[in-house]
């Protein structure tokens, strides 16, 4: 059973998935947003060793996002909540989706690592 929080319709629409990369070796924690995501897992190339991450949240693409990435899988990396929120506001992401995303992130990350 899939226990990942979602904020999208049950129709088979293009999906945005969110992945959390914890802080390490002086690097800030990051949220990786994959538009037109085809999998609940991504492999992130790292200097020391590649890391496989599992999505912690998903939602349907907005029309603005769909137009911006033209059907291609697109990665966006954020290391601050404000930057992510600004991007999502510019691309018409519903406020309720942002609230659900923030709740999912709060359950996932220790307070000292949280993307703030």
Secondary structure, 3 states (H helix, E strand, C coil): CCCCEEECCCCCCCEEEEEEECCECCECCEEEEEECCCCCEEEECCCCCCEEEECCEEEECCHHHHHHHCCCCEEEEECCHHHHHHHHHHCCCCHHHHHHHHHHHHHHCCCCCCCC
